[in-house]
Amino acid sequence: MSDSITKGIHALNINPAQKKEIRQYADLVIYRFQPILKGGVDSEEEEFYQDSLDSVDFTSYQDALPQNNANSVDSPSNQSNISQVDSPSNQESSLFQGELKPKKEAVDQLKSTFFPRLRRLITKLHLCSDPARLSNDPALYLQRILDFQPKFSYTIYHIKRALHILCPDKTIYLPKNDQPFQELKSFRICQFELYLSCVLWNESHEFIQASCASIERLGLSRVYSLARYGSIPTTWTPEDTSEVLGTIDSAIGCFTRSECELVLWDWSDEKIRGINKSMKNCHGLHQNEPVIQIAKSLLPIMKLSRLLLSKLPPCCEERLPHFTEMRTEQLESLEELPRKVVSCFGDFVKDLITASMQREGHHIHDFDEKARSLKSLFDSSSLIISLHIIPLISDADSFPGQNSFKT
């Protein structure tokens, strides 16, 4: 345990008359953060938030929230009312169409209100929990945290509520043909849900724990947190703040970036290096003529793949439409293309190396299935790119245009 904690609040240059008040402030700050760290809000806070909705229009939100099982999509009563004429896809599309308005309102509130506010509150907490500031004037900065804590919890509460509206139940079928839904396509919603559920909440919890740790390490909070944790949590660092703010920006980007930007987000140089590695490994094959011939046939395909992965993203940085005519299934297929290509090439070359070291047991026909799989991967992706992306790229003289990619 550090000297500052051992000596506690007495180690700081604080007016003796304020010590009790400061300790109460510190304990209260940490106590108020516990509901967020536990993943929710307590009943009193939730009642307060429900009474504070005058600044936010959630009038149509309630219609989008899941009802009881009797009203669910899979309930027997609803199934008995489904006409035989209506296909499942029409039913799903009709159900989803009824949810578009509240989902759109949820997205608008997240973009315009709650995420910008969360950024500001994270920045405020970063400044107020800075050990240097806390040491200099603990009463001032602890009081500031107490002042904005209700708004902090309020904001987290409504972000989670909006997420519940956008992703009410993962078991509910989403429409397969969601081209008209634009920013509410499943492709965007699923990315957004991933950022929040798998990244932002974890980073936010770590950030809040580090802020509480900053208070603890100065000895400002004595009993509550140390007894609860049993040890001192993560150390406060400025990098924690940057990570949380970056994740918030990425979550907002799920709705503000164009579809092409989102699709090509993972078309990184790392994937190109993966292809380069596979090409390099092709040159290390043992003297086995049939295998070497297969490798020679594979090299041009690798080079074309590398060219596609390197040239298409810069073209899509041009002013392309925010939305395309692609449905979620097609968008996901393009997004996963680099990973699948690198994985396929890597497995292909690994098997070639194994075959080149064996005299028997491998024949050229053993690689037919792998070649067909690779061809199928490129055929489907090439068709999507040709139909939906290439026509959007300009044919400026100074920039590779449609003709370049068609060639």
Protein Blocks (a to p, Z undefined) as FASTA:
>chain_A
ZZklmnommlpccdfklmmmmmmmmmmmmmmmmmmmnopacfklmmmmmmmmmmpccklm
mmmpccdfklmmklmklmmmpcfklcfklmmmmmmmmmmmmmmmmmmmmmmmmmmmmmmm
mmmmmmmmgmklmmmmmmlmmmmmmmmmmmmmmmmmmmmmmmmmmmmblkbccdfblmln
mmmpfklmmmmmmmmmmmmmmmmmmmmmmmmmmmmmnomamklmmmmnopacddddfklm
mmmmmmmmmmmmmmmpcfklmmmmmmcfklmmmmmmmmmmmmmpccdfklmmmmmmmmmm
mmmmmmmmmmmmmmmmmccdfbdcbdfklmmmmmmmmmmmmmmmmmmmmmmmmmmmpfgh
pafklmmmmmmmmmmmmmmmmmmmmmmmmmmpccbfkbccfklmmZZ
